[in-house]
């Protein structure tokens, strides 16, 4: 992927959660030790922070399992993982209602975009299985992960 394409993807992701170019510039690699973390600090109660961090690690694991399933051309498996672990069906299991009240609006919006995107990806995979065209599903997966990038570029937990 070219630097320009990566920059555009990050710009889109930053715009998704209402972040400006300052947050995007902050997220680019600058080895300077004087660099500060300009992301918004979000404070959760300790147990909820631990729970949320575990959920985010599970999201990464789910994405890895989705990529593995796609590499094996197992579209049904990838779609099931996407919906059950990341999609709108996963909200209750993640305790999303409890966590949302501690999140700033932009963080909530990025999370909602990620969950909606994962469900849309699962649907796009079903369509891909019928049409043989995987491109729309891959685009939906990219939108899903862009929401993750936007949130992590703009917010950090205590």
C-alpha positions as CSV (number, residue, x, y, z in Angstrom):
1,X,0.0,0.0,0.0
2,X,1.5,3.4,-0.9
3,X,2.2,6.1,1.6
4,X,-0.5,8.3,-0.1
5,X,-3.1,5.6,0.2
6,X,-2.2,5.0,3.8
7,X,-2.4,8.7,4.5
8,X,-5.8,8.9,2.9
9,X,-7.0,5.9,4.9
10,X,-5.8,7.5,8.1
11,X,-7.4,10.8,7.1
12,X,-10.7,9.1,6.5
13,X,-10.5,7.3,9.8
14,X,-9.6,10.5,11.7
15,X,-12.5,12.3,10.0
16,X,-14.8,9.4,11.0
17,X,-14.6,10.2,14.6
18,X,-14.4,14.0,14.2
19,X,-10.7,14.2,14.7
20,X,-8.7,17.0,13.1
21,X,-5.4,17.0,11.3
22,X,-3.6,17.6,14.6
23,X,-4.6,14.2,15.9
24,X,-3.7,12.6,12.6
25,X,-0.3,14.3,12.6
26,X,0.2,13.1,16.2
27,X,-0.4,9.5,15.1
28,X,2.2,9.5,12.4
29,X,5.6,8.1,13.3
30,X,7.9,10.7,14.9
31,X,10.7,9.1,16.9
32,X,11.2,12.3,18.9
33,X,11.1,11.6,22.7
34,X,9.5,15.0,23.2
35,X,6.4,13.9,21.3
36,X,3.3,14.0,23.5
37,X,0.1,11.9,23.3
38,X,-2.6,14.3,22.1
39,X,-5.3,11.7,22.2
40,X,-8.3,12.4,24.5
41,X,-7.9,10.7,27.8
42,X,-11.1,8.7,28.7
43,X,-11.5,7.6,32.3
44,X,-13.4,4.4,33.0
45,X,-13.8,2.8,36.4
46,X,-11.0,0.3,36.9
47,X,-13.0,-2.9,36.4
48,X,-14.7,-1.4,33.3
49,X,-11.3,-0.4,31.9
50,X,-10.0,-3.9,32.3
51,X,-13.1,-5.3,30.7
52,X,-12.9,-2.9,27.8
53,X,-9.3,-3.6,27.1
54,X,-10.1,-7.3,27.1
55,X,-12.9,-6.7,24.6
56,X,-10.5,-4.7,22.4
57,X,-8.0,-7.6,22.5
58,X,-10.8,-9.9,21.5
59,X,-11.7,-7.6,18.6
60,X,-8.1,-7.9,17.4
61,X,-8.2,-11.7,17.7
62,X,-11.5,-11.8,15.8
63,X,-10.0,-9.7,13.0
64,X,-7.1,-12.1,12.9
65,X,-9.5,-15.1,12.7
66,X,-11.5,-13.3,10.0
67,X,-8.3,-12.8,7.9
68,X,-7.4,-16.4,8.4
69,X,-10.9,-17.6,7.3
70,X,-10.7,-15.3,4.3
71,X,-7.3,-16.7,3.4
72,X,-8.9,-20.2,3.4
73,X,-11.9,-19.0,1.4
74,X,-14.2,-19.8,4.3
75,X,-16.6,-16.9,3.8
76,X,-19.3,-18.3,6.0
77,X,-16.8,-18.7,8.9
78,X,-15.5,-15.1,8.4
79,X,-19.0,-13.7,8.4
80,X,-20.0,-15.7,11.5
81,X,-17.0,-14.4,13.4
82,X,-17.6,-10.8,12.2
83,X,-21.2,-10.8,13.3
84,X,-20.9,-12.7,16.6
85,X,-17.7,-11.0,17.8
86,X,-17.7,-7.6,16.2
87,X,-21.2,-6.9,14.7
88,X,-24.3,-5.5,16.2
89,X,-25.1,-8.9,17.6
90,X,-22.1,-8.7,19.9
91,X,-23.1,-5.5,21.8
92,X,-24.8,-7.3,24.7
93,X,-21.9,-9.7,25.2
94,X,-19.4,-6.7,25.3
95,X,-21.5,-4.8,27.8
96,X,-21.7,-1.9,25.3
97,X,-24.5,-0.1,27.2
98,X,-22.5,0.0,30.4
99,X,-19.4,1.3,28.7
100,X,-21.0,3.9,26.5
101,X,-21.9,6.2,29.3
102,X,-18.2,6.9,30.0
103,X,-17.3,7.5,26.4
104,X,-17.2,10.9,24.6
105,X,-19.6,11.2,21.7
106,X,-16.8,10.7,19.1
107,X,-15.7,7.6,20.7
108,X,-19.2,6.3,20.8
109,X,-19.6,7.1,17.2
110,X,-16.4,5.3,16.2
111,X,-17.6,2.2,18.2
112,X,-21.0,2.3,16.6
113,X,-19.4,2.6,13.1
114,X,-17.2,-0.4,13.9
115,X,-20.1,-2.6,15.0
116,X,-22.3,-1.5,12.1
117,X,-19.4,-2.0,9.7
118,X,-18.8,-5.5,11.0
119,X,-22.5,-6.4,10.5
120,X,-22.4,-4.9,7.0
121,X,-19.2,-6.9,6.3
122,X,-20.9,-10.1,7.3
123,X,-23.8,-9.4,4.9
124,X,-21.4,-8.4,2.1
125,X,-19.7,-11.8,2.6
126,X,-23.0,-13.6,2.0
127,X,-23.4,-11.6,-1.2
128,X,-19.8,-12.4,-2.2
129,X,-20.5,-16.1,-1.7
130,X,-23.4,-15.7,-4.2
131,X,-21.6,-13.5,-6.7
132,X,-18.0,-14.6,-6.5
133,X,-17.0,-10.9,-6.1
134,X,-15.1,-10.4,-2.8
135,X,-14.3,-6.7,-3.4
136,X,-17.4,-5.3,-1.8
137,X,-16.8,-7.4,1.3
138,X,-13.2,-6.4,1.5
139,X,-14.2,-2.7,1.3
140,X,-16.7,-3.3,4.1
141,X,-13.9,-4.9,6.2
142,X,-11.7,-1.9,5.5
143,X,-14.4,0.5,6.7
144,X,-14.7,-1.6,9.9
145,X,-11.1,-1.4,10.7
146,X,-10.9,2.3,9.8
147,X,-13.4,2.9,12.6
148,X,-10.9,1.1,15.0
149,X,-8.1,3.2,13.7
150,X,-10.1,6.4,14.2
151,X,-11.0,5.6,17.7
152,X,-7.5,4.6,18.7
153,X,-6.0,7.6,17.0
154,X,-8.3,10.0,19.0
155,X,-8.8,8.4,22.4
156,X,-6.9,6.5,25.1
157,X,-8.0,4.9,28.3
158,X,-6.4,5.8,31.6
